[in-house]
Each structure stands twice: as structure tokens, then as C-alpha cells.
Amino acid sequence: MDLLNQTLNRFSTQIAEGEGVSFNPDIFEANVVNLVILVGGLFYLLSGSLSESLSERQQKILGAIQESEERLEEATKKLADSQTQLAQAQMVIQSIGKDAEVTAKQVKSTILTDGKTEIERLTASAKAQIGNIEARVRKQISDYVVALALKRITMQLEGKLNSSLQQQVIDRNISKLA
């Protein structure tokens, strides 16, 4: 960078002093022949390898483009397949949702029906048990009342019953049996 600045400064100084820039027509002194030979030789020597390098680079680029296009086609196909599968999956999900709704309604109906039946059965069973308990309680009360009555009668008879009355009751019961 410093060399470029120095060259530009020298060039601008020469122009300012009036020396100016001039064309040197002597091709030998200006090394034009050497430059032409050098550029021609470089062009001749490097043109083959440069064209090969450019050709290889072009082939690589074309191969990369073709590979990218193939990958794009494959990705497009996979995208289409995925979209088809997504649509099918959504249809299946909707179908499952509808089936689940129908099944839920059926299960709800069945549960309600079974619940009503079970409630009716439990109610009937409870009524039967209450009836059985009432019958048992009545029997127990009846047995208790009979026992109390017998006890009271027994106590009354013990006080009134003498041996002649007792003999008459026995004779009367024997005559009824005969």
C-alpha cells in the first residue's frame, strides 16, 4: 500500500512540475517485447491447464446442479407423499373421533340403562329386606307378647289353682283327647 502511495505521489509530483506523462515509442527500451513474449508464453502455457481447470470446475458445478435438482425432485416427491399421508391420517383421526363419539354415546346409554336397572334391583331388594325385617320384628313382638301373656296367666293360675281345680282341668283335657 505504501508503494502504491509513493508511486501515485511521484506521478502527481511529475505532473505538477510539468514533466507530465509521455509515451515511449522505443519498444526495446520500454520492455514491450519482453512483456508481449511473457504474456504470450503465459497464455500459451497456462491456457491448457486453465481450460482444464475451468472445464473441471464447470463439470463439478453442473454435477452439483444436477444433484441438487435430483434432491429437489426427491424432496418434492417426499413432500407430496407426506401430504398424502397427512391427509389420510387426518381422515383416520376424524373417523376415530366420530367412532369414539358414537361409542361414548352407546356406553353412556348402556351405563344409564344398567344404572336404572341396578337401582330398581337394589330398591326391590331393599324393600324385600325391609319386609323380611318387619315380619321378623312382628314375629318377635308377637312371641314376646305371647310369652308375657303366658307368664302373666301362669302367675295368675298359680295363685288360683288348687289341687281339686287342677284335677278337674286334667280330667277335662283327658276327656277331650278321648
Stockholm file with secondary structure:
# STOCKHOLM 1.0

chainA/1-178         MDLLNQTLNRFSTQIAEGEGVSFNPDIFEANVVNLVILVGGLFYLLSGSLSESLSERQQKILGAIQESEERLEEATKKLADSQTQLAQAQMVIQSIGKDAEVTAKQVKSTILTDGKTEIERLTASAKAQIGNIEARVRKQISDYVVALALKRITMQLEGKLNSSLQQQVIDRNISKLA
#=GR chainA/1-178 SS CHHHHHHHHHHHHHHHTTCCCCCCCCTTTTTHHHHHHHHHHHHHHHHHHHHHHHHHHHHHHHHHHHHHHHHHHHHHHHHHHHHHHHHHHHHHHHHHHHHHHHHHHHHHHHHHHHHHHHHHHHHHHHHHHHHHHHHHHHHHHHHHHHHHHHHHHHHHHHHHCCHHHHHHHHHHHHHHHC
#=GC SS_cons         CHHHHHHHHHHHHHHHTTCCCCCCCCTTTTTHHHHHHHHHHHHHHHHHHHHHHHHHHHHHHHHHHHHHHHHHHHHHHHHHHHHHHHHHHHHHHHHHHHHHHHHHHHHHHHHHHHHHHHHHHHHHHHHHHHHHHHHHHHHHHHHHHHHHHHHHHHHHHHHHCCHHHHHHHHHHHHHHHC
//
